[in-house]
Amino acid sequence: MKIPYVMTPGPTQVRENVRMARAMETTNPDLDLQFYDYYRDTCERIGKFLKTKNEVRILSGEGILGLEAACASLTEVGDRVLVIDNGIFGEGFADLVKIYGGEPIFFKGDRQKEIDVDELRRFLEKDSNFKYATVVHCDTPSGVLNDVSKICPLLKEKGIITVVDSVSAMGGEELRVDEWKIDIVLGGSQKVVSAPPGLTFLSISEDAFKTMESRRTPIASFYCNLLIWKDYYKNKWFPYTPPVSDIMGLRAAVDNLLEDEDILDRHKRIGKAVRRAVEKAGLSLYVKQGYSNTVTVIEVPKGIDDKKLRNYMLDKYNVLISGSFGYLEGKVIRIGHMGENARIDRVSYTLFALQRALEHFGYILKCDIVNEFLKEQ
């Protein structure tokens, strides 16, 4: 199997020390009491990079597990839940709310711009009777970034529990969980963290735990029940056997992030440079306002098939980038410059492959896109 140069917005490249950590000898995590200390210490390291003193948990399952677990644990039949929607994943929270009997109420924003906080404020002045609200930090299919530093404090002013999907943002965008009044924030191993897919992790505030504990009805799930994790360390009991190797790899990846003091500035420089180079070359960005520094979403030029373009990049240059899905399927391509992908050499080569692929299909750029990118570094 020939491993491609993975430049998708997750999964991302995985550093060798993370791969090696996953190959280390393991133990029985249910019976070996040392592992409870190892797990707790790993959670505390994640909390440090999330800038929170809240409880952190690592769950065995890809990032969607975290999203569903938050909704399962908070939602009771008939609960009104505010779904802040300006993208595919933002809208998707409603499906999870409905599975557990909740009533999703949408606040819809422009899908090419970040959520307008003033409009949200006016909406909440008329109706703020919600148990909790969901918001996506970076909506990966479109690359739009929402300002959760303003959205979440506004929601908390109204007594609304806040649930943030930061799977594609945390680590590459600033995130201050406690300062920004975020009750539950969700992350995944395969994005900026740059570990293999398979784990979700989240921080849970005391307000969120109290909301779960004051339910009138039991949580309608076991695997997605966050409450059963609350006293795991005191009781020395995991709800299910943790994936030891995955957690060891995640710990190495989190340590990589904590040691990288330039990580936010590096993502900002690279994200800005990619956007500038794309526009100078005559291509169009999908997002018009509210750009993420972890993924750039580019409109496919008229007359070009996005799958053929991406397949050409893979076949000729061994570079793997993404299309999108839902209402964006066939309309855009996505370059992930997050985590280990956010390196000048990797992004440069990806842009080179993109230019050559576009030229192959008859689209000539207005400039050398790699040179324009490098001018910003």
N, C-alpha and C positions, 0 to 999 in steps of 0.2 A: 504494500500500500504506500503510495507516494503522498506524503503529508504536504498539503498546500500552505502557502503563506497566508495565514488566516488574518484578514483585516475586516472582519465583520463586527457589528456592534454587539458582540457577545454570541457565542463564546469567543474568548480572546486568546492570544498567545500565552503560554504558561512557562514561567521561568524554570530553569533546571533545578534550583534548590527546592521548588515546590514539588516538582516531579519526584525528586529524591526523597523528600519527606514522606510522600505517600507510599514509598517502597520500604519504609522502615518496619522492623518487627513490631507486631501488635500484641495486645493483651485481650483478656475478656473484660470489656468495659462495664458489664453489669456487676461483676464480682470483685474486680480489682479496685480497691478503694482509692488507689493512687490516681486512677483515671478520672474520678470525680473532681479531684483537685486540678488535673490537667484541663478538663473541660471548663471548669469555672474560671481558671486563669485565662484560657483562650477567649471566653466570653468577655472578661474584663478588658482584654486587649482590644477587642472589637469595640467595646464601649468607649475606650480612649479615643479611637479614631472617629467614632460618631459624636464625640464630645458630650457624653451623657453619663450620669450616675444611675440611670435606670437599669433595671434587670435586662440582661441580654440572653437570648437563647439561640442555639443552633439546631435546626431541624433537618431531618433527612429527607430531602426532596428539593427539586428545582424551585426557582423563585416563585412560581405560581402557588406552590404550597403555602408560602408565607402569606400571600394575598388572601387565599381562601381561609387559612387559619384565623386571620384577623376578623374576617367577616363571620365565620362560623362561631367564633368565641364571643362576639359582641351582639350578634343579631338574634332577636326573638321575633316570633310571628307578629306582624303588625307594626313593627318598629319603622319609623320614618328615617331614612338615611339619605343624606345629601351626597350626591355623586357629582363631583366637579369634573366636567367633561370638555376637553378640547383635543381629544385624540382617541385612538383606538383602544389603548389600555385604560384611559380614563373612563370611557364608556363601558368597557368590559367589567368594571367593578360592579355594575348594576346586575349582571348575570349572577355573580356570587351572592349579592344581597338577596336576590329573589330565591335562590336555591334554599336559603335558610328562613324563608318566610317574611323577609323584610320588604318594605315598600320604597324603592329607589325614587328619589326626587332629583331631577337633573337641574344643575346650573350649567348651561352650555356657553362655551366661549368660541371664538374664532379659532379654527384648527390650524391656522398659519401664524398664530400669535400666542404669546403667553396670556394666561388668565388676567383679565382686567380687575385689579383688586378693588377699585372704586365701584365698579359695577357689582361685584360680589357683595360689597358692603351695603349697597342699596337693596340688593336682593334680601340680605339677612335682616335688614330693618323691617321688611314686610313679613318675613317668615324665617324664624330661627328655631323652630320646634323640631330639632333633629337629635337623635341619640348620638350619632357620630357622622363624620364626613370623610370622604375619601378624595385624595388628590394624587396625581402622578407628578413626581418631580421632573423627570425627563421622559416624555412619551416617545419611546424608541422608534416606532414606525415612521414618525414625522420629524423627530429631532427637536421638538419644541420643549423649552425649559420653563417651568413655572416657578415663580418666586415664593417658595414655601416659607421664607423668612417673614413675609408679610401676611400670607394667607392663613397660616396656622395660628398666630397670635390673635388674628381677627376672629377666627372660629372659636377659640378658647374664651374670648370675651363674652361670647354668647352661650358659654357652658357646653359647647359641642366637643366631644372626643375627636381627636384628629388622627387619621390613618394615612400615612404617606408611603407610596411606592417610590422608593429611591433606588431601585435595582440598577438602573442604567446611569445613575448620576453619582451616587455616593463614592467618594474617593477621588473623583475627577472634578466635582463641583463642591463648593463650600457647603458644609452641613453642620449645624449646631443644634442638636436635638433638644437639649434642655433650654437653651436660650430662646429657641423658636417655638417652644410649647408644643412639641410633637409627642403625642401619646404612644403611638406605635409607628415605627419606621421599619421598612422592609428592604432587605438587600439580598443579592444572590452571589454565589461564588464565582460565576463565570464572566462577570462584567469587568469593571475597573479593578476589582480585587485580583483578577487574573489567576484563578484556580480553576480546575476542571468543573464542569457543571455537575450538580447533584446535591447542593446544599443551599438552604435559605437561612438567613439569620435576621434577627429583629430585636429591637429594644422595646420594652413594655413599661409604661409609667405606672405609678401607684394608682392614679385615677383610672387607668384602663383595667387594672386588676380589680379594683373596687366595682367597676361597672360589670365585669364578668361575675363577680361574687354575689352581686345583688340581683341577678337574673331571677325571674319568676319561674323559669323552666330550665331544665338541664341543657347543656350544650349538645347539639344534635350531631356529634361526631366524637370519635376518640382520637384518631390521628391528627385531626385539625383542632384539637382542644388545647388552647394555650394555658388554661388554668391548671391542668394536671402537671404542668412543668414548674409551677410556682415554688414548691418546696422540695425539688429534686435533691438538692445538696444536703439539706437537713435530714431528709429521709434516706439518703443514699439509695435512690431508686430512680431509674430512667423509665419513662412510659414505654419505650421500645429500645432495642439494642442499637446504640449509636454506631454509625459507620466510622470506625476508628481511623482508617487510612485517609478518608476524605477530610476528617477534622484535623489530622496532622498536617495535611497539605494546606488546608485553609489557614492554619496558624502560621505557617511559614509565609504564606502570601500576605497575611495581615501584617506580619513583622516587616516584610518588604515595604509595605505602604507607610508604616510608622517611621521607618528609617529614611524615607524619601521626602526630605523637607521641601523640595522644589515641586512636588507633584501637582499642586493646584496651579501654580504659575506655568508649569510645562504644558498642562492641558489647555490653559487659556491661550498661550502663545501658539500652540499647534492648531487649536480650533480656529482661532482668528486667521491664521495664515492660510489654512485650507479654504476657508470661506472666501478670503480675498482672492486667492489664486483661481478658484472656480469662477468667480464673477469676472475677473480680468480676462479669463480665457473665453468668455462669451457664454458660459453655461449659467443656468438659473438655479438658485437655491429654492427649495420648497417653502421653508419657513421665511416669513417676511419680518418677523420681530420675535425676540425671545429665543436666541440661539443657544443650543447646548454645545459645550466644549468637548463632549465625549463622542458625538456622532454628527456627521454632516450628511444631509439628505439632498440629493441633486435631482432635478427634473430631467427625465430622459428626453434628449432632443427628438423633435418630430421626425418620424420615418425610421427610427431605430428601435429594434426589438431589445428590451432590457435583458432577456434571458440569453439571447445570442451574444450580446455585448459582454455579459458576465462570463459566459462560457468561453468566449475568446480569450478573455483575461486569464482564465484558469488554464486553458489548454496551452496557450502560447507563453505565458509568463508565470504560471503557477500561483497566481494571486486570486484569493477567494474574497469577494465582497458580496453584499446582500442586495436583493430587491426588497420589496415590502409586501404588504398584504392588505386585505380589506379594500377600502376605497382607494388605496394607493397602489394596489397591485398593477404592475406593468407601467406605472407612471414615473417611478423614481428608482434611483439606486442609492445605497447607503454605504458609507465608509466609516468604519469604527476606528476612532483614534482615542481609545480608552485604555488605561492600565498599561500593560506591556506593549500594546499597539501604539501608544503615544510616544513614539520615538521618531526622530527626524529621518533616519535612514529608512525605516519601514514605511513611513508615510510618503516619502519621496519616491520610493520604488513603486508604490501603489498608484500614485498619480502618473508616473511614467507609463505604467501598464494601461491605465485608463486612457491616456492620450493616444497611445498606439492603437488601442482597440477602437476608439472613436474614428481615428484616421482610416483604419481598415474598412469601416462601414461608411466612409465617405463624408464624415463630419470633421471639418478642419477648425481647430481652435484658433483664437485670435492671438495667442502668444504661447510660449513654452510654459506649461502649467507648473512644471517642477521648478524652473528658475524663479517664477513668481512666488511660489511657496517658500523657497530658500531665502528670498529677499527679506522675509519677515523674521528670520531666525537670528 
